[in-house]
Amino acid sequence: MGGGLETPMTLGSMDAHQAPAAYSDEPLNTRGEVAKRWKVHPRTIDRMIARGDLPAVRIGGLVRILEADLEALIQRQRITKS
């Protein structure tokens, strides 16, 4: 195997302060979809998840990223003039 995601965050391992309020209505994205949208390599998304920069959920054997977590990461990364 190798080169893949080491320890993705799962719903069961998320702290209450990390969990968005409603999962059922929240759009889910694949790593590939996020990589394509952000014009980065899928491994970049894997590294962001592994570092804890981008929370992810595992549903069965599939890793998915909540839309709210993508938006939150974008807001945290926003560059502002000081």
Secondary structure as the mmCIF struct_conf table of DSSP 4:
data_model
#
loop_
_struct_conf.conf_type_id
_struct_conf.id
_struct_conf.beg_label_comp_id
_struct_conf.beg_label_asym_id
_struct_conf.beg_label_seq_id
_struct_conf.end_label_comp_id
_struct_conf.end_label_asym_id
_struct_conf.end_label_seq_id
BEND BEND1 GLY A 3 GLY A 4
BEND BEND2 GLU A 6 THR A 7
HELX_RH_3T_P HELX_RH_3T_P1 LEU A 11 SER A 13
TURN_TY1_P TURN_TY1_P1 ALA A 16 GLN A 18
BEND BEND3 ALA A 19 ALA A 19
BEND BEND4 ALA A 21 ALA A 21
BEND BEND5 TYR A 23 TYR A 23
TURN_TY1_P TURN_TY1_P2 SER A 24 ASP A 25
BEND BEND6 GLU A 26 GLU A 26
STRN STRN1 LEU A 28 ASN A 29
HELX_RH_AL_P HELX_RH_AL_P1 ARG A 31 TRP A 38
TURN_TY1_P TURN_TY1_P3 LYS A 39 LYS A 39
BEND BEND7 VAL A 40 VAL A 40
HELX_RH_AL_P HELX_RH_AL_P2 PRO A 42 ARG A 51
TURN_TY1_P TURN_TY1_P4 GLY A 52 GLY A 52
BEND BEND8 ASP A 53 LEU A 54
STRN STRN2 VAL A 57 ILE A 59
TURN_TY1_P TURN_TY1_P5 GLY A 60 GLY A 61
STRN STRN3 LEU A 62 LEU A 66
HELX_RH_AL_P HELX_RH_AL_P3 GLU A 67 GLN A 77
#
